[in-house]
Amino acid sequence: MELKVLIVDDDPQIAEIHQHFVQKINGFSICGIAGTLEDAEKMSSLLQPDLILLDLHFPEGKGTEILWNLRARHQATDVILITAAKELEPLQEAIRGGAFDYILKPVMFQRFQEALERFREHRMRMSADASLDQSTVDRLLHPYKTTPPGEPQFPKGIDALTLKNIQTVFAQPRVKGLSAEEVAEIIGASRTTARRYLEYLVAHNELTTELVYGTVGRPERRYFCKSAPHAN
């Protein structure tokens, strides 16, 4: 699943930086760049992006106008506000408008990547074909809420649905192990995300890992189900 991103910023240099950041993260593609609120309104309606990276201040008004217009027409587009504003009021407005995240400039790539990867995991949870129970609702609405007693506890950065998807991959009968890159491609995540979950499963004794030497290049770290045969 590739998610479409619209960048809205009146500073071309900053828009270019954000475009470069998005291109470094697997599972996302740029569908457009808008430098004015008018262009952003037209492009968001026409292109139907999954996510808008939205600056706050424009010569003609505030970026939150775009956020409220999306909500008014019930468009299934999420927004991450990216701004240099340090005041509390715009953050409060962003929260009331249902912004997915709020990032302060200057933007560090690690924080940017975390936001987009959390957004991708959120979209995966929302599109999962499953009936709802209260625990599922709580995970969707309150992803950082403390896990109720009796349910599995996961550390920060480990999502239950993504973990289950990877466990399902390794539950299939396989002769050879998988690399982090291969797992990332299967579940539609970045290699960094896949490696984090794979190492978590190794630490919890569900997977094993070894270096596999090919004919050329560096050895590749591959992951195996505990019961699966390893490569020779």
N, C-alpha and C positions, 0 to 999 in steps of 0.2 A: 504494500500500500504506500503510494507516494503522495505526500501532502503538498498542496499548492500554497505558496506564500506570496503575499502582496506587501511590498515595502512602501511605506508612506512617510517621507521626510523631505523637507524643503532644502536640506543641505545635500547637494549631490555627492560630496566626499563621504559623508556619513552613510548615505544610502549605499554607496559602493562598498564601504567596509562591511555593512550588514549583509549585502549580497554575497560578498566573499565568505563571511561566516556561515551563511546558510549553505553555500555550495560545499563546505567542508563537512557537513553533517548528512549522513546517509538517510534516505527516506523523505527528503524535502527537495522541492524545485521552486524556482522563482517564476511566477506567472506574470509579474509586472512590477514597475516602480512608478510611483506617483509623487510629484513634487508639490502639488497643491491639494487643498481639500476638495475642490471641484473635480479634479481628475481622480482623486481617491474615491469619491462617491460614484462616479461613472464606472471606474474599473472594478470596484468591489461588487457592484450590481451585475456587470457584464461577465466578469471572470469567475465569480463565485468562489473565491479562495477559501481554503480551509482555515488559514491563519493570516491576520494582518499584523505586521510589525509597525506600530503607529507612534509617531512623534506627537508631543503634546501641543507645542506652540507653533502656530503658523501666522504669517502676516495678516491673514484674513479671518482668523479665529482659532478655536481650540480643537485639537484632534478628537476630543471626546464627542464632538458632534457626529463623527463617523460611527463611534461606538453606539450612541443612542439611536442613530438612524438604522443601524443593523438590527437592533433590538425591536424597533418599531415595526419593521417589515418581517420580523421573525426569520431572518436569514441565518442559516447554520454556519456562521463564520465566527471564529474566536479571535480575540484581540490580545496582543501583548503590548502594553504601552512602554515606550522607551523614551526617557526624558531626563533633562538636567534639572527639572524643578524639584526643589527640596521641601516645598510646603506640604502640609498635611492634606489640605483641601482637595487637590487633584487626585491624590491617592484614594481619599474617601469616595470621590465621584467614580473613580475607576472600579472600586469594589462594588458600589451600588449598581454600576452598569454591567457587572459580571465579567470584567476583564480577567483573562486567565492568569496573567502575571504582570509585574510592574518592575522594570529594570532602570536603574539610574545610570546616566552617562557620567564619565566615559565607560563604555561597555567593555567588560573583560570577556574574552572568548569562553572561558570555562563557565561563567555564569550564564552566558548566552546559550551555550550548548546544553547545560542542565535544563534550562527553561524549555527548549525545543524538544528535548528527549522526554521530559515529563509530559509535554503536550502530546507527543506521539503515543506514549503509554496511555494517556487519558483517552485518546480517540480509540485506541485498541480496546480498552475496557468498555467504552460506550457502544462499540459495534459488535461486541461479543454476543453470540447467539445463546442466551441463557435466560432462564426464568428468574424473576427477582425474588429475593428474600431480604430480610432486614439487613443482614450482614453485607449483602451485595450493594444495597442502597447506601449504607454507611460508607463503604469503600469509595463509591462514586462521588458522594457529596462531601465526604470528609476524609480525603486520602491520608491525612497526617494525624488522624485521631488515634488515640491509644487503643490498641487491640483489646477487645473484651476478654475476660478470663475464659480459658478453655479453647481459644482460637490460637493458631500458630503465630508466633511473634517473629517479625522480620526486621532486620536493621534498616537504617535509612538508606535509600537508594535501591531497595529490593522490593519490587511490586509482586503481589501474590499471583496475579494473572500472567504476567510475563514469565515468572518463575515456572508456573504450570505449563506454559507453552513450550519452554525449553525442556522440561522434564518429559513432555509428550514426544518431542523430537527424538530423545534418546530412548524412549520406550519402544520405538520401532526396531525390528531386527536389522542390524547393520554389521557388515564384516569389518569395515574400517571405521576409525574414529573421525571426528569432525573438527575442523579448525574454528576459531572464533569468527572468522570471516564467513565461513559457510553457514554457521548457525545464525549469524546476523542476517544473511540473505534469506534464510528460510522463515524467520520470524518477523522480518521487516524492521530491524533495529540497526543501530550503528555497531561497528565492531567493538568499540569501547564499552557499550552497554552489554553486548553479548559476553564479552570477556569478564565483566564484573559478575554476572550471574553464573557463568561457568566456574569461576574461581570460588564463588560461594558454595556451589554444589560439590566441588572438590574438597573444600574445607569441611563440609558436612558428610563426607564419605559416600556421596551418591555417584560421583564420577571419579575417574582416575585420569591422569594426564602423562604424556611422555613426549619427548622430542623425536620427530620422525625426520630422518635425513634423506633428502632427495638427491638427484644426480648433480644438480647445480644449486648455488645460492645457500642461504642460511637454513639451518634446521627449522622445522615448523612444529609448533606446539599443538598437539591434537588431543582431543578429549574423548574418553571412552566411558560407556556405561560399565558399571562394575562387573556385570555378568557377560559383557560382550568380549569376544576374542580380540586381542590386539594385533596390530600389524607386525609383521616380522621384519 
